[in-house]
Amino acid sequence: MRKLLLSSLLVLALCPAGGFAAGASTAERPAAQAKTHLRFTKHALARMQGRGVTEEQVRKIVATEAPFQYFHQGRWKTGYYEPKTSVFVATNEGVIITVITGATPKYIGDLKRKRP
């Protein structure tokens, strides 16, 4: 019981909203990182599993690659791209929403150029 209480307090300390994005499903789960608290949607976790990408890889990409803004499906989002592995991480309001493997520099360039 004490361990559960301490874990709950840690989540609240890291993410005052309880560790989840507003309107997010309870299937989303927090993943602690040294500097950044990341949250993953069910969709992102499924894509990662299906594409063989670990949470550790995603945390590394978000921590080390330069973020860029792109417009997609009526919203501005933030992306991270690791050219060495061709992995693209998409976020929306600080939540990892999908992970794509095999992303080409052309695909990333097209995302960056698209405007509303």
Contacts in CASP RR format, 6 or more apart in sequence:
PFRMAT RR
TARGET T0000
AUTHOR 0000-0000-0000
METHOD contacts of the structure
MODEL  1
MRKLLLSSLLVLALCPAGGFAAGASTAERPAAQAKTHLRFTKHALARMQG
RGVTEEQVRKIVATEAPFQYFHQGRWKTGYYEPKTSVFVATNEGVIITVI
TGATPKYIGDLKRKRP
11 18 0 8 1.000
11 19 0 8 1.000
11 30 0 8 1.000
12 18 0 8 1.000
12 19 0 8 1.000
14 30 0 8 1.000
14 32 0 8 1.000
14 37 0 8 1.000
15 30 0 8 1.000
15 37 0 8 1.000
15 39 0 8 1.000
19 30 0 8 1.000
19 37 0 8 1.000
19 39 0 8 1.000
20 26 0 8 1.000
20 28 0 8 1.000
20 30 0 8 1.000
20 39 0 8 1.000
21 28 0 8 1.000
21 39 0 8 1.000
21 93 0 8 1.000
21 94 0 8 1.000
21 95 0 8 1.000
24 39 0 8 1.000
24 41 0 8 1.000
24 95 0 8 1.000
25 41 0 8 1.000
25 42 0 8 1.000
27 41 0 8 1.000
27 42 0 8 1.000
27 45 0 8 1.000
28 39 0 8 1.000
28 40 0 8 1.000
28 41 0 8 1.000
28 42 0 8 1.000
28 95 0 8 1.000
29 39 0 8 1.000
29 40 0 8 1.000
29 45 0 8 1.000
30 37 0 8 1.000
30 38 0 8 1.000
30 39 0 8 1.000
31 37 0 8 1.000
31 38 0 8 1.000
31 39 0 8 1.000
31 40 0 8 1.000
31 55 0 8 1.000
31 59 0 8 1.000
33 59 0 8 1.000
33 62 0 8 1.000
33 63 0 8 1.000
34 63 0 8 1.000
35 63 0 8 1.000
36 59 0 8 1.000
36 62 0 8 1.000
36 63 0 8 1.000
38 55 0 8 1.000
38 58 0 8 1.000
38 59 0 8 1.000
38 62 0 8 1.000
38 94 0 8 1.000
38 96 0 8 1.000
39 94 0 8 1.000
39 95 0 8 1.000
39 96 0 8 1.000
40 48 0 8 1.000
40 55 0 8 1.000
40 58 0 8 1.000
40 95 0 8 1.000
40 96 0 8 1.000
41 95 0 8 1.000
41 96 0 8 1.000
41 97 0 8 1.000
41 98 0 8 1.000
43 97 0 8 1.000
43 98 0 8 1.000
44 95 0 8 1.000
44 96 0 8 1.000
44 97 0 8 1.000
44 98 0 8 1.000
44 99 0 8 1.000
47 53 0 8 1.000
47 98 0 8 1.000
47 99 0 8 1.000
47 100 0 8 1.000
48 54 0 8 1.000
48 55 0 8 1.000
48 58 0 8 1.000
48 99 0 8 1.000
51 99 0 8 1.000
51 100 0 8 1.000
51 101 0 8 1.000
52 101 0 8 1.000
53 87 0 8 1.000
53 99 0 8 1.000
53 101 0 8 1.000
57 85 0 8 1.000
57 87 0 8 1.000
58 89 0 8 1.000
58 96 0 8 1.000
58 99 0 8 1.000
61 80 0 8 1.000
61 81 0 8 1.000
61 82 0 8 1.000
61 87 0 8 1.000
61 89 0 8 1.000
62 80 0 8 1.000
62 89 0 8 1.000
62 91 0 8 1.000
62 96 0 8 1.000
64 82 0 8 1.000
65 80 0 8 1.000
65 81 0 8 1.000
65 82 0 8 1.000
66 80 0 8 1.000
67 78 0 8 1.000
67 79 0 8 1.000
67 80 0 8 1.000
68 78 0 8 1.000
68 79 0 8 1.000
68 80 0 8 1.000
68 81 0 8 1.000
68 108 0 8 1.000
68 111 0 8 1.000
68 112 0 8 1.000
69 76 0 8 1.000
69 77 0 8 1.000
69 78 0 8 1.000
69 79 0 8 1.000
69 112 0 8 1.000
70 76 0 8 1.000
70 77 0 8 1.000
70 78 0 8 1.000
70 79 0 8 1.000
70 111 0 8 1.000
70 112 0 8 1.000
70 114 0 8 1.000
71 77 0 8 1.000
71 114 0 8 1.000
71 115 0 8 1.000
71 116 0 8 1.000
72 90 0 8 1.000
72 111 0 8 1.000
72 114 0 8 1.000
74 116 0 8 1.000
75 92 0 8 1.000
77 90 0 8 1.000
77 91 0 8 1.000
77 92 0 8 1.000
77 97 0 8 1.000
78 90 0 8 1.000
78 91 0 8 1.000
78 92 0 8 1.000
78 94 0 8 1.000
79 88 0 8 1.000
79 89 0 8 1.000
79 90 0 8 1.000
79 91 0 8 1.000
79 111 0 8 1.000
80 88 0 8 1.000
80 89 0 8 1.000
80 91 0 8 1.000
81 87 0 8 1.000
81 88 0 8 1.000
81 89 0 8 1.000
81 103 0 8 1.000
81 108 0 8 1.000
83 105 0 8 1.000
85 101 0 8 1.000
86 101 0 8 1.000
86 102 0 8 1.000
86 103 0 8 1.000
86 104 0 8 1.000
87 99 0 8 1.000
87 100 0 8 1.000
87 101 0 8 1.000
87 102 0 8 1.000
87 103 0 8 1.000
88 99 0 8 1.000
88 100 0 8 1.000
88 102 0 8 1.000
88 103 0 8 1.000
88 107 0 8 1.000
88 108 0 8 1.000
89 96 0 8 1.000
89 98 0 8 1.000
89 99 0 8 1.000
90 96 0 8 1.000
90 97 0 8 1.000
90 98 0 8 1.000
90 99 0 8 1.000
90 100 0 8 1.000
91 97 0 8 1.000
END
